[in-house]
Amino acid sequence: MKVLYIFLQFGASMVDPLSNTQLIVTWTIIVLFVALFIFFLYRTNKIIDAKKEAIKQNETATLIKQHNNDVNEEEAAAIALAIHMYKSEMHDKESFTITLKKVSKIYSPWSSKIYTLRQNPR
């Protein structure tokens, strides 16, 4: 209630009751704000419904286009056969023979223990 006195204080003190004019102005402002809120709520719902309807129409148009552009069974079979033939020609025929070759290690002084940097304590 104190906020009401701050906003609508036309020379009245905090202990004086509101005059009839101040009450009428206060209720007019409150009713106006409620009416504006209802108007904007109604308008926003109308805009949202219109956008939803446009999206739904766009989706149905897309589905109709996709249905008209479907590939029939014969074309799908021909495409699948062409892909299979292309993939099978890409691979070489393997003989599945495993060949093992013995690799001799070349001596490396880096792994020799006689060239260590520390003396062995005895």
C-alpha positions as CSV (number, residue, x, y, z in Angstrom):
1,M,0.0,0.0,0.0
2,K,2.9,2.3,0.6
3,V,4.0,2.0,-3.0
4,L,0.5,3.2,-4.0
5,Y,1.1,6.4,-2.0
6,I,4.5,6.9,-3.5
7,F,3.2,6.7,-7.1
8,L,0.0,8.5,-6.6
9,Q,0.8,11.0,-4.0
10,F,-0.9,14.2,-5.1
11,G,0.0,16.3,-2.0
12,A,-1.5,13.7,0.4
13,S,0.4,12.5,3.4
14,M,1.0,8.8,4.3
15,V,-1.7,8.8,7.0
16,D,-4.4,10.5,5.0
17,P,-6.7,8.1,3.1
18,L,-6.8,8.4,-0.6
19,S,-9.3,10.7,-2.1
20,N,-12.0,9.6,-4.5
21,T,-10.1,11.0,-7.5
22,Q,-7.0,9.2,-6.5
23,L,-8.9,5.9,-6.2
24,I,-10.5,6.3,-9.6
25,V,-7.2,7.1,-11.2
26,T,-5.6,4.1,-9.5
27,W,-8.3,1.6,-10.5
28,T,-8.3,3.1,-14.1
29,I,-4.6,2.4,-14.4
30,I,-5.0,-1.1,-13.0
31,V,-7.8,-1.9,-15.4
32,L,-5.9,-0.4,-18.3
33,F,-2.8,-2.6,-17.5
34,V,-5.0,-5.7,-17.2
35,A,-6.7,-4.9,-20.5
36,L,-3.3,-4.3,-22.2
37,F,-2.0,-7.6,-20.8
38,I,-5.0,-9.5,-22.2
39,F,-4.7,-7.8,-25.5
40,F,-1.0,-8.6,-25.9
41,L,-1.6,-12.2,-24.7
42,Y,-4.3,-12.7,-27.3
43,R,-2.2,-11.1,-30.0
44,T,0.8,-13.2,-29.2
45,N,-1.2,-16.4,-29.3
46,K,-2.6,-15.4,-32.6
47,I,0.9,-14.8,-34.0
48,I,2.2,-18.1,-32.6
49,D,-0.8,-20.0,-34.1
50,A,-0.2,-18.4,-37.5
51,K,3.5,-19.4,-37.4
52,K,2.6,-23.0,-36.4
53,E,0.1,-23.2,-39.3
54,A,2.7,-21.9,-41.7
55,I,5.3,-24.4,-40.5
56,K,2.7,-27.2,-40.8
57,Q,1.8,-26.2,-44.4
58,N,5.5,-26.0,-45.3
59,E,6.0,-29.6,-43.9
60,T,3.1,-31.0,-45.8
61,A,4.3,-29.3,-49.0
62,T,7.8,-30.8,-48.4
63,L,6.3,-34.3,-47.8
64,I,4.2,-34.0,-51.0
65,K,7.4,-33.1,-53.0
66,Q,9.3,-36.0,-51.5
67,H,6.5,-38.4,-52.3
68,N,6.4,-37.2,-55.9
69,N,10.2,-37.6,-56.2
70,D,10.4,-41.1,-54.8
71,V,12.5,-43.6,-56.7
72,N,10.6,-46.6,-57.9
73,E,11.8,-50.1,-57.2
74,E,13.5,-50.8,-60.5
75,E,15.6,-47.6,-60.3
76,A,16.6,-48.4,-56.7
77,A,17.7,-51.9,-57.7
78,A,19.8,-50.6,-60.5
79,I,21.5,-48.0,-58.2
80,A,22.2,-50.7,-55.6
81,L,23.7,-53.1,-58.3
82,A,25.9,-50.3,-59.7
83,I,27.2,-49.5,-56.2
84,H,27.9,-53.2,-55.4
85,M,29.8,-53.6,-58.7
86,Y,31.8,-50.5,-58.1
87,K,32.8,-51.6,-54.6
88,S,33.7,-55.1,-55.7
89,E,36.0,-53.9,-58.5
90,M,37.9,-51.6,-56.1
91,H,39.4,-54.5,-54.1
92,D,42.3,-56.6,-55.3
93,K,42.1,-60.3,-55.1
94,E,44.3,-61.6,-52.2
95,S,46.2,-64.9,-52.3
96,F,46.0,-65.3,-48.5
97,T,49.6,-66.5,-48.4
98,I,51.6,-65.4,-45.4
99,T,55.4,-64.9,-46.0
100,L,57.8,-64.6,-43.1
101,K,61.2,-63.2,-43.6
102,K,63.9,-63.4,-41.1
103,V,65.5,-60.1,-40.3
104,S,68.9,-60.1,-38.8
105,K,69.6,-57.5,-36.2
106,I,72.5,-55.2,-36.8
107,Y,74.8,-54.7,-33.8
108,S,74.4,-51.4,-32.1
109,P,76.8,-50.1,-29.5
110,W,74.0,-48.0,-28.0
111,S,72.5,-51.1,-26.4
112,S,75.8,-52.6,-25.2
113,K,76.3,-52.8,-21.4
114,I,80.1,-52.4,-21.7
115,Y,79.7,-48.7,-22.7
116,T,77.8,-47.6,-19.7
117,L,78.7,-44.3,-18.1
118,R,78.8,-45.5,-14.5
119,Q,81.5,-47.6,-13.1
120,N,80.4,-50.8,-11.5
121,P,81.2,-50.7,-7.8
122,R,83.1,-53.8,-6.5
